[in-house]
Amino acid sequence: MTMTTFERVRDILRDSFRPTAGPGTVWPLFWFSFKSILLSRKKTPLLLLFLMIPLALTLMLASTLDDYTPQGDDVTSAYGGRAWFQDILSQVFFPLLIPIVTAAYATAVIGEEVEGKTLPYVFTRPVYRNWIVISKSAAFLLASAILGIVAVTATYFVAVSITEDPFRHVDELFGYWSAVGLTIFATGGLFLLLGVSMKPAMILIATYTFVWETFFSNLIPSSILKYSFVWYERAYINSFIGREAGFGIRLLVDVPGPTEAAMTLLVVGVVGFLSSLVVVSMRDYNV
């Protein structure tokens, strides 16, 4: 009896998101992937140095940050090193640096195995193939978060201590940690989808983050920018650092609240990850 289209889709979804694993367990693969990512001598040190660019710029400009004033027309009481920290993370770290690092890991979940022609052997493990993707994805998300938090924390204490006691606003640092997690989850889901769907994904992602999220983030109208990650990242961050969008922006478009911003990033990440599992379940990797 010929299966209908509905039955094919049903079977694909059932196999993709089966609630219980097959024979075996994914935990050894998760820990192996996590240690391999975090302890990689070729990739991790370079990516951590990449995330430290704001810290390097802070050290280079330390003598001039006493009189630094916030950029743009945002309403804020921050000044000096604290204002610089907020601006450098908003303009460079969140729109460009952390997404690039996340993409480097996300596109390698399947990409490195495909290039090395080892993926068919990985999928012969007695575990459903999507549980393998989930475990490797969890590993790169955790590794990216650790690198991001280390970079943000180091930059915060160096920058803020230039003009004031950094422990006075340490609650903001913890807020930035949560922003790092949200950004990595949202971009990680989308970039994983691109990574399992096309080969030159990293080139496309790097171009997108530099051109759209970073370069045009202060040039294009807010009504268009709301279709970017950085729009929601800034809205979420501004809520816990006491910074408010200028009157001009609020006049043109409704700025999302912290809950709306966080939920949007979470939904994008979830949709990206679930879509990636569907793609992986449907593709033939016998290369």
N, C-alpha and C positions, 0 to 999 in steps of 0.2 A: 504494500500500500504506500503510495507516494505521500510524503510529508508536506503539509501546507507551510506557507511562509510563516504563519503565526507559530506553528509548532517548532520550526527551526529556530526562530528568535527566542522562544520560550526555553528551548534546550540550551542555547548559547548562554542566556542569562543565568539559568540554573547552574550550569557548569562553572560559569565565571564567578558567581558569588555564593557558592556552596558554603553553608555556615560551618561545616566541620571539615577538617583536613582529611586527606586520604591516609594510607599507611605511612607511618613516619611522622616527623615533627619538623616545623620550620625554625624552631628556636636555635638549633646549632647553626643554620644558615644565616640567621639574623646576626648572631654574635660574631660569626666569621666575617660577614660582610662589614659589620660595624668596625671591627678591629682592622680589617684590610683598608678601609677608607681612611680612618683616623690616623693610622700608623704608616700610611703610604709615604715613602720618602720622596717620591717623584711629584706627587700632586699636592698633598696637604700643606707642606711648608710654603709653597708658592702661593696657594690660595689664602693662607693666613697672612702672608705678607701683603697680598693684594687687598685684604680687608683692613690692613693697618695703614693704608694711604691717608685716611683722615688724621691718624695719630702722627704720621710723618709731617703732614702739613701743619699740624698744630705746633709741633716742636720747631719747625722752621719759622713760624710766624709768632712764636710765643712773646717776643718783646714788643709786639705791636697790638696785642689783643686786649691790653688794659682799656683802650679807648674804642674797642669794637662795638658797633651798634647793630641791631638786628636788621637784616636785609628784607626788602619788600615792605608792604603796608600792613603786615600783621600787627595785631595789638598784643603786646607782651611787656612784662616787667623785667625780663632777663636782660643782662648786659655783660660786656666783657667776655670772659672765657666761656661762661654758660651759654650766652647767646651764640657765640661761635660754634659751640658743640651742637646746639640745636640746628643751626643753619647747615653745617657741613654734613650732618647726618641726613637732613631733609633733602639737600640738593645733590648729594653724591652717594652716600652709603646705601640708603634704602632704594632709590630708583635704579642704581647701577651696580654697585659692588656686591651686595648680598644676593641679588638675583643672578648675577653671573656665576658666583660660587655655587649657588643652588643648581643652576643649569649644568655646570660642569659635572656635578654628581648625578643629577637626574637623567641626563642623556646617556650616561655610562651604564645605567641599570641594565639596559638591553643592548645598547650600542657596542660596548666593549666585547660582550659575548658574541654578538653577530660578527664583528670584525675578526675576532679570533676563531670563528667557526666552532665555538664550544657550547653555544646555546642548546642545540639538540641534546647534548650530553647532560646539561643541567636539567633539562626538562624530562629526562628519563628517571630522575629521582622519584621515589615513591611518595610524592607529595603533589597535589594539584598545582599546575603551573602558575595560577594566579596567586596562590599562597606564597610561591617563591618570589614573585614580583612584589607582593605586599611586604614580605620580610626584608627584601633588599631596599625597598623604598623607605621603610621605617628606619633602616640603618643610615641611609644618606640624609634623611630629615634630621635625625638626632645628631649626626656628625656636623652638619651645616649649622645647626643651632648652637652647638658648643663653640665652633669657630667664631660665629657671629657674636655671641655673648662675650667671649674673651676680647674681641676687638672693640666692641662698644664699651665695655667696662674700662679697659686700659685708656681709651680715648677720653672717656668721661672724667676720670680722676686727674688726668694730666691737664685737660682743657679747663675744667671748672676751678681747679686749685690755683690757677693763674690769678684769679681775682677774688675768690671767696672759698669758704670751707666746703669741699665737695659733699661732706656728710650732711650738710644742711638740707640738701635737696636729693638725698640718696633715694627717696621714694620714686623720683622721676627715672632713675636708673633702672629700677625694677620694672617700671612701666615700659621702658625701652626694651627690656628683655622679652616682654610679652609681644611687643611689636615685631621683634626679630622672629619670634615663633610664628606669628600670623603671616608675615611676609614670606617666610620660607615655605609654609604650608600651601599658601595660595599660588605662589609662583612655581613651587615644586610640582603641584598637580598638573598645571598647564604645560610645564616644560617636560614632564615625564610623558605626557600625551604626545607632544611633538617628537620626543626621542624615540618612542615606539612606533611612530607613524612615518618618519622620514629620516634619511641618512644625514643630510647637511643641517640638522636641527640646530647645532651650536652656533653656526654662522648666522642663521636666521634670528636666533634668540639674542645674540650679542648686538646685532644691528637694531633689533627692536628696542632693547633696553637703552641703548645709547641715543638713538634718534627720538623715539617716542617718549619714553619714561624720563629721560634725563635732559636732553637738549631742548625739546619742545615743551617741557613741563612748566616753564615760566613764560612761554611765548603764545601758546594757543589759548583760545577762550576757555573759560572754566566749564561751559556747557559741553564742550568736546572732551576736555581733560577728564571728566567724570567717567569716561570709558577706559581709564588706565588704573593700574595698581596704585600709583603714587598718590592719586586723588584721595583714596580711602586710607592709605597709610598715614598721610598727613592729618587727615581728619581725626583718626584714632589717636595719633600722638599728641596733637594739639589739645585734646581733651584732658590729658593728665599733666601737661606742662604749663597749663594756664595760658595758652596762646590761642588767639582767635583770629580767624580770617578777616581781612580788611573789609571795609564797608562796600567797596566796589565789587568784590567777589560775591559777597552775600546779597548784593542787589541784583546780580545777574542770575544766580543759581542758588538753590538751597544746598547749604553745606551739610553733609550727613553727620548725624550724631555718632558718638563712639560705638554704641551698640549696633547701629545700622552699618557702620564701616567695618566692624569686626565680623559681623554676620556675612556681609558681602564677600570678604576675603575667605572666610571659611567655606561658603557655598562654592566659590570658584575652585578652591582646592579640592573639595569633595567631588565635584563634577569632573574635574580633570583626572583624578585618580580612578574613579569608577569607569570613565570612558577609556582610560588606558588599559584597564583590565579586560574590557570588552574587545579592544583591538588585539591585545595579546592572545586572547582565547580564540580569535578568529583567524589569525595569521599562521601561515605555514613557515616554520623556522628550520626545516630540514635542509640546511645549506652546507 
